[in-house]
Amino acid sequence: MGAGQSAEYKGASPEELSYVLAERFATKCFTPLELTHFKDNFFSRAAEQGGLRYWNEKILSETLGVPDGSFSDAKENRLDAGPVLFRMVSYLGAFPFQNSMAPSVLTFEAMVKVAVLLTERYGKVLRRGRKDRIKLLFGSLADVGRKNLGIASDETPGQDEQSVAEANSSAVNSHAPGFSIDEPANDDYDEDEEDDLALAALESLDAIEVFKHDHRVDRTVYETRISLDTFRRLLMLLLVIAPLKPLEPVQIYTTDLSAERVEALQKEADSIIAAFSPEENDGGISYRAFARTISSSLPYLFDPLTPLFEHLLFSKNLNLSRKQGNEGQEEDTIEETDEKTENIPPPAPIMLPGSFESTILNSTLLSHISFFLPSASASLNLFRNDVRLHPVFSTSAHGSSLTSFSHHVLSWQSASLLILQGAPEGDGEELITLGAYLPQTWKSSSSTHSTSTSQASNSLPCLFQLCPKHQVLPGNPSPSIEKKQNLPAAWFSTHSGIAIGCQIPPPSRSHQTHPSPHGAASLLIDVNLESAELHVAPVGHDGVFLPSGTASPDEKPTKTRLDIYSLEIWGVVPDPQASESDSGSSAIDAQRAKWEFEAREAERRRNINLKTGAGDSAQESARWLLETAGIIGDQGRPGGSV
């Protein structure tokens, strides 16, 4: 920008500078087509008072398809997320002057900034990406003193429109009805520049001192709290729309929510809230707890907001592919487009069909898992990367025999997910849900080599608890851990049971050896798959798992013993639409081929007459061979079903 243009904005007010920045955000962060759709969406729905075009809470909720609690008469069953989202966008619309201008009137310029921040198009806006976004999101939810907007909602009768317009005169005087997308703008801006767009623009306008003055009171964000009620309502919405895809109708997930589903959502939201230790912050959530917990154990929590707000960038009123000519033909085309958009079929379930249906996993738990668990092939959560879960083993369907476990699990040659549900010993009231993500194939006591070649790229194991308190114990990225043969992420033996993140002793012929807890976290499951022990320590960086990012060094190590109600293993399969050569699809084919081979072998060996031969010695030797192969179990029963 030239010196003349810089002088033009020298001494400009924050309102005027905010408008100029919004214009630049629009031209740098949206394509011309996206901006055309965005303008149509905004102005076709906007309310008007005193010449000011704006959105209120009702318009925002209806446009996004967000429930506002009206689907149920019972207050406790409401999914009242509309007011929370309105509160958030009113804060974000004031960026980068949110300390002095928030909450902002939701003008077109304010909504441009909201869309940029909530659709993750902030690469040229926020210098530190997600870290700055966490701070903005906290501020948008925290109980900060907020000005009266002066804008009345549609439900407030008798409001003097002239007084409203006067109260917002600064906004009216400096705002134009949208931006031009047909004229070039910011030609001197380097597309590859990585500097913060807001600061760069303000510096070019000789207005950096205004920005700095606004952020002198930035410390107030550290002194505020997010109320639990506000955060719970947002979490319940995020749990519901976690599987949402871009341009997918939100109503697919938000309609027909039963009282039982809402109760499950509330319970899951409370488990997540517990991870923020609100009892340490006077019943609210502090910035320190918010930033630490989001960064360390809930990195994908706000991902559902991206496809939700991308609805602003698509207008059903526009069909840019239609031909100019007969108006009646154009109208027919638009109606057909709307019908196709609204009749999108329900999304494909994440759990593939197989030998059993889960007694643990449901849509709410899967949404919770997607907030922290990355896919096996990319740094995206399970839903955003179209991952599917293939049923491998279940105690409910296949029994509690480790022989059956071996038959099903060792044949799976890709990443897997272990889910376990039970209750503390002697207390059947409290339900505990644990799990482990394992990017490597399982190792048995007879394994003599590492299976690290099957590990997914850039993927580490993790141990986690979903209920009653969310907790994630991440995998140790140290290369030395993977090289240690006695520290496998997952291991089992028919003599000692299943070990997750444990130290495996060397085999001994004189006595039985058992895995031992090691490092910051370990999970031990007995040979009958009936009980488990979870060991967690606040320190320890020499094991498979590291301490939780929310753990305090002052905490004491804990050991939780629980009775297992159900245990399941699910195979992690990349997008089924991807290439057939991917690890997940080949793992399904390999498992089926191995099961078919074992079935043929079992059929052939059934003809072996164990009662004939060279006496009891031959009979016992034959039985031992069959049991070792997993073909028969105790008393000659089959070792597992296909």
C-alpha positions in Angstrom: 0.0 0.0 0.0 1.4 3.4 -0.9 2.2 6.2 1.5 -0.9 8.2 0.4 -3.2 5.3 1.3 -1.4 4.8 4.6 -2.0 8.5 5.5 -5.6 8.1 4.6 -6.2 5.8 7.5 -3.9 7.4 10.0 -5.9 8.3 13.1 -8.9 6.3 11.9 -11.3 4.9 14.6 -11.3 1.2 15.5 -14.7 0.9 13.8 -13.4 2.2 10.5 -10.2 0.1 10.7 -12.3 -3.0 11.5 -14.3 -2.4 8.3 -11.2 -2.1 6.2 -9.7 -5.3 7.7 -13.0 -7.2 7.0 -12.8 -6.1 3.4 -9.3 -7.5 3.2 -10.2 -10.7 4.9 -13.0 -11.2 2.4 -10.8 -10.8 -0.6 -7.8 -12.8 0.8 -9.6 -15.7 2.5 -12.6 -16.4 0.2 -12.8 -17.2 -3.4 -15.0 -14.9 -5.5 -17.6 -17.6 -5.8 -17.7 -18.2 -2.0 -18.1 -14.5 -1.4 -20.9 -14.3 -3.9 -22.8 -17.0 -2.1 -22.0 -15.4 1.3 -23.4 -12.1 0.2 -26.6 -13.6 -1.0 -27.0 -15.6 2.2 -26.4 -12.5 4.4 -28.5 -9.9 2.6 -31.4 -12.2 1.7 -31.9 -12.9 5.4 -30.7 -9.7 7.1 -33.0 -7.6 9.2 -32.9 -3.8 8.9 -33.2 -1.0 11.3 -32.4 2.6 10.6 -30.5 1.7 7.4 -28.4 -0.9 9.2 -28.4 -4.5 7.8 -27.6 -7.1 10.4 -28.3 -10.6 11.7 -29.9 -11.4 15.1 -29.9 -14.6 17.0 -33.0 -16.0 15.3 -31.6 -15.5 11.8 -28.2 -17.0 12.8 -29.8 -20.1 14.3 -32.2 -20.6 11.4 -29.5 -20.2 8.8 -27.2 -22.7 10.5 -30.0 -25.1 11.3 -29.0 -25.0 15.0 -31.6 -26.1 17.6 -32.6 -23.5 20.1 -34.4 -25.8 22.6 -37.8 -25.6 20.9 -38.0 -29.3 20.1 -39.0 -30.3 23.6 -41.3 -28.8 26.1 -39.2 -30.2 29.0 -36.6 -27.7 29.9 -34.1 -30.3 31.0 -34.3 -31.9 27.6 -33.4 -28.8 25.5 -30.5 -28.5 23.3 -30.3 -24.8 23.6 -27.2 -23.9 21.6 -28.5 -20.9 19.6 -27.8 -18.3 22.3 -24.3 -19.7 22.9 -23.4 -19.5 19.2 -24.8 -16.0 19.0 -22.7 -15.0 21.9 -19.6 -16.4 20.3 -20.0 -14.8 16.9 -20.9 -11.4 18.5 -17.4 -11.5 20.2 -15.5 -12.8 17.1 -17.2 -10.3 14.9 -15.3 -7.5 16.7 -11.9 -9.0 15.8 -9.2 -7.7 16.1 -10.7 -5.1 18.5 -12.7 -7.5 20.6 -11.5 -6.0 23.9 -13.1 -2.6 23.1 -15.8 -3.4 20.5 -17.2 -6.8 21.6 -20.0 -7.7 21.4 -20.4 -6.4 17.9 -23.5 -5.9 15.8 -23.6 -8.8 13.3 -23.2 -6.7 10.2 -21.9 -8.1 6.9 -18.4 -7.1 7.8 -18.6 -8.7 11.2 -19.9 -12.0 9.8 -17.1 -12.0 7.2 -14.6 -12.1 10.1 -16.7 -14.8 11.9 -16.7 -17.0 8.9 -12.9 -16.7 8.4 -12.2 -17.6 12.0 -14.7 -20.4 12.3 -14.1 -22.1 8.9 -10.3 -22.3 9.7 -9.4 -19.9 6.9 -7.3 -18.0 9.4 -3.8 -18.9 8.0 -3.4 -15.3 6.9 -5.2 -13.8 9.9 -3.7 -15.5 13.0 0.1 -15.7 13.3 0.1 -18.8 15.5 -2.9 -20.6 14.0 -4.8 -22.8 16.5 -3.1 -21.3 19.5 -4.5 -17.9 18.8 -7.8 -19.5 17.8 -8.1 -21.1 21.3 -7.6 -17.7 22.9 -10.3 -16.2 20.7 -12.7 -19.1 21.4 -12.2 -18.8 25.1 -12.9 -15.0 25.0 -16.1 -15.7 23.0 -17.4 -18.1 25.7 -16.1 -16.4 28.9 -18.3 -14.3 31.1 -16.8 -10.9 30.2 -18.7 -7.7 30.8 -20.7 -7.2 27.6 -22.2 -4.0 26.2 -25.8 -3.7 25.3 -26.0 -4.2 21.6 -28.9 -1.8 21.1 -30.3 -4.1 18.4 -33.7 -5.6 19.3 -34.6 -9.1 18.4 -37.6 -9.8 16.3 -39.5 -10.8 19.4 -39.0 -7.4 21.2 -41.9 -5.1 20.2 -42.0 -1.4 20.5 -38.3 -0.8 20.0 -37.6 2.7 18.7 -35.8 2.0 15.4 -34.4 5.5 15.3 -32.8 5.2 18.7 -31.3 1.9 17.6 -29.9 3.4 14.5 -28.4 6.3 16.5 -26.8 3.9 19.0 -25.1 2.2 16.1 -24.3 5.3 14.1 -20.6 4.6 13.9 -21.3 1.3 12.3 -23.8 2.7 9.9 -21.5 5.6 8.9 -18.5 3.4 8.1 -20.2 0.3 6.6 -21.1 -0.3 3.0 -23.5 -2.9 1.7 -21.0 -5.6 1.0 -17.7 -5.8 -0.9 -17.0 -5.8 -4.6 -15.6 -9.1 -5.8 -15.2 -8.0 -9.4 -12.5 -5.4 -8.9 -8.9 -6.3 -7.9 -7.9 -5.4 -4.4 -4.6 -5.6 -2.4 -2.6 -6.1 -5.6 0.6 -5.3 -3.6 -0.1 -8.1 -1.0 2.2 -11.1 -1.3 0.1 -14.3 -1.4 2.8 -16.3 0.3 3.4 -13.9 3.1 3.0 -15.7 6.5 2.7 -12.6 8.6 -0.4 -11.9 10.7 -2.8 -10.3 8.2 -4.5 -8.2 10.8 -1.2 -6.7 12.1 0.2 -6.3 8.7 -2.8 -4.4 7.5 -2.9 -2.2 10.6 0.8 -1.4 10.2 0.2 -0.4 6.6 -2.6 1.9 7.8 -0.3 3.6 10.4 -2.8 2.3 12.9 -0.8 -0.3 14.9 -1.0 1.9 18.0 -4.8 1.6 18.0 -4.4 -2.2 18.0 -1.8 -2.2 20.7 -4.0 0.1 22.9 -6.9 -2.3 22.5 -4.7 -5.3 23.5 -3.3 -3.6 26.6 -6.3 -4.9 28.4 -5.8 -8.3 27.0 -4.9 -9.7 30.4 -8.6 -9.5 31.4 -9.2 -12.7 29.4 -7.0 -14.5 31.9 -9.2 -13.3 34.8 -12.5 -14.5 33.4 -14.3 -17.9 33.5 -16.5 -19.9 31.2 -19.6 -20.9 33.1 -20.3 -24.6 33.1 -23.9 -24.1 31.8 -22.6 -22.2 28.7 -19.9 -24.7 28.0 -22.2 -27.7 28.5 -24.7 -26.4 25.9 -21.9 -25.9 23.4 -20.5 -29.3 24.1 -23.8 -31.0 23.6 -24.2 -29.3 20.2 -20.6 -30.3 19.2 -21.3 -33.9 20.2 -24.4 -34.0 18.0 -22.9 -32.4 14.9 -19.4 -34.0 15.1 -20.0 -36.2 12.0 -21.3 -33.2 10.0 -19.8 -32.9 6.5 -19.5 -29.6 4.5 -22.9 -28.5 3.1 -24.6 -31.5 4.8 -27.9 -30.5 6.3 -27.5 -30.0 10.0 -31.1 -31.2 10.6 -30.0 -34.7 9.8 -28.3 -34.8 13.3 -30.3 -32.3 15.3 -33.9 -33.4 14.7 -35.8 -36.1 16.5 -33.5 -36.1 19.6 -35.2 -38.2 22.2 -35.0 -37.5 25.9 -32.7 -40.5 26.3 -30.3 -39.2 23.7 -30.3 -35.7 25.3 -29.6 -37.3 28.7 -26.7 -39.3 27.2 -25.3 -36.0 25.6 -25.5 -34.3 29.0 -23.6 -37.1 30.7 -20.9 -37.2 28.0 -20.6 -33.4 28.1 -20.1 -33.6 31.9 -17.3 -36.2 31.5 -15.6 -33.7 29.2 -16.1 -30.8 31.5 -14.5 -32.8 34.3 -11.2 -32.7 32.4 -11.1 -28.9 32.8 -11.1 -29.3 36.7 -13.8 -26.7 37.2 -13.8 -27.3 41.0 -10.4 -25.6 41.1 -11.7 -22.5 39.4 -14.8 -21.6 41.5 -17.0 -23.7 39.4 -16.0 -22.1 36.1 -13.3 -22.9 33.5 -10.2 -20.6 33.5 -8.2 -19.7 30.5 -5.2 -21.7 31.7 -7.3 -24.9 32.2 -9.1 -24.3 28.8 -6.0 -23.8 26.8 -4.1 -26.6 28.4 -6.9 -29.2 28.1 -7.8 -28.3 24.5 -4.2 -28.4 23.4 -3.2 -31.6 25.1 -6.3 -33.8 25.1 -9.1 -32.3 22.9 -7.4 -30.9 19.8 -10.3 -31.5 17.5 -13.1 -30.4 19.9 -14.1 -27.3 17.8 -13.7 -29.0 14.4 -17.5 -29.4 13.9 -17.8 -25.6 13.8 -16.0 -25.6 10.5 -18.6 -27.5 8.3 -21.3 -25.8 10.3 -20.2 -22.3 9.4 -19.3 -23.3 5.8 -23.1 -23.3 5.3 -22.7 -19.5 5.1 -20.6 -19.9 1.9 -23.3 -21.8 0.0 -26.7 -20.3 -1.0 -29.6 -22.3 -2.2 -30.8 -19.3 -4.1 -27.9 -19.3 -6.5 -27.4 -21.8 -9.3 -24.5 -20.4 -11.2 -24.6 -23.2 -13.7 -28.1 -22.3 -15.0 -28.3 -20.8 -18.5 -29.6 -17.3 -19.0 -32.9 -17.1 -20.9 -36.4 -18.1 -20.0 -37.2 -17.0 -16.4 -39.5 -20.0 -15.9 -36.7 -22.4 -16.7 -34.4 -20.6 -14.3 -37.0 -20.9 -11.5 -37.5 -24.6 -12.2 -33.7 -25.2 -11.9 -33.5 -23.4 -8.6 -36.4 -25.5 -7.1 -34.7 -28.7 -8.3 -31.4 -27.6 -6.7 -33.2 -27.0 -3.4 -35.0 -30.3 -3.5 -31.7 -32.2 -4.1 -30.0 -30.3 -1.3 -32.8 -31.1 1.2 -33.2 -34.7 0.3 -29.6 -35.7 1.1 -29.7 -39.3 2.5 -28.4 -40.0 6.0 -24.6 -40.4 6.2 -23.1 -43.8 6.1 -22.4 -45.2 9.6 -18.8 -45.1 10.8 -19.1 -48.7 12.1 -19.0 -51.3 9.3 -21.2 -54.4 9.4 -19.5 -57.5 10.6 -19.7 -60.4 13.1 -21.1 -58.3 15.9 -22.8 -55.0 16.8 -21.2 -52.9 19.6 -22.6 -53.0 23.1 -20.4 -50.0 24.0 -20.0 -47.6 21.1 -22.8 -45.3 20.1 -23.0 -42.0 18.2 -22.3 -40.0 21.3 -19.2 -41.9 22.3 -17.9 -41.9 18.8 -18.3 -38.1 18.7 -16.4 -37.9 22.0 -13.6 -40.1 20.5 -13.4 -37.9 17.4 -12.5 -34.9 19.6 -9.0 -36.3 20.3 -8.3 -39.4 18.2 -6.7 -38.7 14.9 -7.2 -40.9 11.9 -4.5 -43.5 11.1 -3.4 -41.7 7.9 -3.5 -38.0 8.6 -3.8 -35.4 11.3 -7.6 -35.2 11.0 -10.2 -36.6 13.3 -12.1 -39.8 12.6 -15.1 -38.1 10.9 -13.2 -35.5 8.8 -11.1 -38.2 7.2 -13.9 -40.6 6.5 -12.5 -43.4 8.7 -14.5 -46.5 9.3 -14.4 -49.1 12.1 -14.4 -52.8 11.3 -15.6 -55.2 14.0 -12.8 -57.6 15.0 -13.5 -59.0 18.4 -16.2 -58.7 21.1 -16.6 -60.6 24.4 -20.3 -60.3 24.0 -20.2 -62.1 20.6 -17.1 -64.3 20.8 -16.8 -65.1 24.5 -14.1 -64.4 27.0 -11.5 -66.9 25.7 -8.1 -65.6 24.9 -7.9 -68.4 22.3 -10.8 -66.8 20.5 -9.3 -63.4 21.1 -6.1 -64.6 19.4 -8.0 -66.1 16.5 -9.7 -62.8 15.7 -7.2 -60.1 16.7 -3.9 -61.6 15.4 -5.4 -61.9 12.0 -6.0 -58.1 11.9 -3.0 -56.4 10.3 -3.7 -52.8 10.7 -4.4 -50.2 13.4 -7.1 -51.0 16.0 -9.2 -49.5 18.7 -9.7 -51.3 22.1 -12.9 -50.2 24.0 -13.6 -51.5 27.5 -16.5 -50.9 29.8 -16.9 -51.9 33.4 -17.3 -50.8 37.0 -15.0 -50.5 40.0 -14.7 -53.6 42.0 -17.5 -53.9 44.5 -19.3 -50.8 43.0 -21.6 -51.6 40.1 -23.1 -48.1 40.1 -20.4 -46.1 38.5 -19.7 -46.9 34.8 -16.1 -46.6 33.6 -15.3 -46.5 29.8 -11.6 -46.9 28.8 -9.9 -47.4 25.5 -6.6 -47.5 23.6 -5.7 -46.6 20.1 -3.1 -48.9 18.7 -1.5 -48.1 15.4 0.6 -51.3 15.5 -0.6 -54.9 15.0 -0.9 -56.9 18.2 2.0 -59.1 19.5 1.5 -62.3 21.3 3.9 -64.0 23.7 5.1 -66.2 20.8 6.1 -63.2 18.7 9.8 -63.0 18.0 10.1 -59.9 15.9 8.8 -56.3 15.9 5.7 -55.4 14.0 6.5 -51.7 13.6 6.4 -52.0 9.8 2.6 -52.0 10.0 2.4 -48.8 12.1 0.5 -46.0 10.4 2.4 -43.0 9.3 3.0 -40.3 11.9 0.6 -42.1 14.3 1.2 -42.8 17.9 -0.7 -45.0 20.3 -2.8 -43.4 23.1 -4.6 -44.7 26.2 -7.7 -42.8 27.2 -10.7 -42.7 29.5 -14.0 -41.4 28.3 -16.2 -41.8 31.4 -16.6 -40.6 34.2 -13.8 -38.1 33.4 -12.2 -37.5 30.1 -8.4 -38.2 30.1 -5.9 -38.8 27.4 -2.5 -40.4 27.9 -0.6 -39.8 24.7 2.0 -42.1 23.1 5.7 -41.5 23.6 7.2 -40.2 20.4 10.8 -41.2 21.5 12.3 -43.5 18.9 14.0 -45.5 21.7 10.6 -46.7 22.9 9.7 -48.4 19.6 13.1 -50.1 19.5 12.6 -51.8 22.8 11.3 -55.3 22.3 10.1 -55.4 26.0 7.8 -52.3 25.6 5.2 -53.2 23.0 2.1 -50.9 22.9 -0.1 -54.0 22.9 0.8 -57.6 23.9 -1.0 -60.7 25.2 -0.4 -64.2 26.5 -2.8 -67.0 27.2 -1.0 -67.4 30.6 -1.0 -63.8 31.8 -3.6 -61.9 29.8 -3.6 -58.6 27.9 -1.0 -55.9 28.5 -1.3 -52.3 27.1 1.8 -50.2 27.6 3.5 -52.6 30.0 7.0 -53.9 30.4 7.3 -57.6 29.3 9.8 -59.7 31.2 12.0 -62.2 29.3 10.5 -65.7 29.1 11.4 -68.2 31.7 11.2 -72.0 31.8 11.3 -72.3 35.5 8.4 -70.0 36.4 5.6 -68.0 34.9 6.4 -64.3 34.2 3.8 -61.5 34.1 3.9 -58.0 32.5 4.4 -55.1 34.9 3.1 -51.5 34.7 5.7 -49.1 33.4 5.9 -45.4 32.6 3.0 -43.0 33.0 0.2 -45.3 32.2 -0.5 -49.0 31.7 -3.6 -51.3 31.4 -3.6 -54.9 32.5 -6.4 -57.4 31.7 -6.6 -60.8 33.2 -6.7 -64.1 31.2 -10.4 -64.5 31.6 -11.1 -61.0 30.3 -13.2 -60.4 33.5 -11.1 -57.7 35.3 -8.7 -55.0 34.5 -6.2 -52.6 36.2 -5.5 -49.1 35.0 -2.3 -47.6 36.4 -1.8 -43.9 35.9 1.1 -41.7 37.2 1.6 -37.9 36.8 5.3 -38.5 35.8 7.2 -41.0 33.8 8.7 -40.5 30.3 10.3 -43.8 29.8 7.2 -45.8 28.9 4.9 -46.3 26.0 2.5 -43.6 27.2 3.3 -40.1 28.6 1.5 -38.3 31.5 -1.7 -36.5 30.7 -1.3 -32.9 29.6 -3.6 -31.9 32.4 -1.8 -33.8 35.2 -0.1 -32.0 38.0 3.3 -33.3 39.3 1.8 -33.1 42.8 -0.8 -35.8 42.0 -0.2 -39.3 43.3 -0.1 -42.4 41.1 -3.5 -44.2 41.0 -4.5 -47.8 40.4 -8.1 -48.5 39.3 -9.4 -52.0 39.4 -12.6 -52.7 37.6 -14.9 -55.6 36.7 -15.2 -55.8 32.9 -18.8 -55.8 31.5 -17.7 -55.8 27.8 -14.5 -55.6 25.8 -14.3 -54.9 22.0 -11.6 -54.6 19.4 -12.3 -52.5 16.3 -10.1 -52.3 13.2 -9.4 -48.8 12.0 -10.1 -48.6 8.2 -9.3 -45.6 6.1 -11.9 -44.1 3.7 -13.5 -47.1 1.9 -13.6 -44.9 -1.2 -9.8 -44.6 -1.2 -7.4 -46.8 -3.2 -7.8 -50.6 -2.6 -4.1 -50.7 -1.7 -4.5 -48.8 1.5 -3.7 -50.7 4.7 -7.3 -50.8 6.1 -8.9 -52.4 3.0 -6.0 -54.9 2.6 -6.3 -55.7 6.4 -9.9 -56.7 5.9 -9.1 -58.8 2.9 -6.1 -60.4 4.7 -8.3 -61.2 7.8 -11.0 -62.8 5.7 -8.4 -64.9 3.8 -6.8 -66.1 7.0 -10.2 -67.0 8.5 -11.1 -68.9 5.3 -7.8 -70.8 5.5 -8.3 -71.6 9.1 -11.8 -72.8 8.4 -10.6 -75.2 5.7 -7.8 -76.4 8.0 -10.3 -77.0 10.8 -12.5 -78.9 8.5 -9.6 -81.1 7.4 -8.4 -81.7 10.9 -11.8 -82.7 12.3 -11.2 -86.0 10.6 -8.2 -86.7 12.8 -9.1 -89.5 15.2 -7.5 -88.5 18.5 -8.4 -91.9 20.0 -6.1 -93.8 17.7 -2.4 -93.7 17.4 0.5 -94.6 19.6 -1.3 -94.1 23.0 -2.0 -91.2 25.2 1.3 -89.5 24.3 0.3 -89.1 20.7 -3.2 -88.0 21.6 -1.9 -85.3 23.9 0.6 -84.1 21.3 -2.1 -83.8 18.7 -4.4 -81.9 21.1 -1.5 -79.6 22.0 -0.8 -78.8 18.4 -4.5 -78.0 17.7 -4.8 -75.8 20.8 -1.6 -73.9 20.0 -2.9 -73.2 16.5 -6.2 -71.9 18.1 -8.3 -74.4 16.3 -9.7 -76.0 19.4 -10.0 -74.7 23.0 -10.5 -76.4 26.3 -12.1 -79.8 26.2 -11.7 -79.9 22.4 -14.2 -77.1 21.7 -13.5 -74.9 18.7 -11.2 -72.0 19.6 -13.2 -69.3 17.9 -15.9 -68.5 15.3 -15.3 -67.1 11.9 
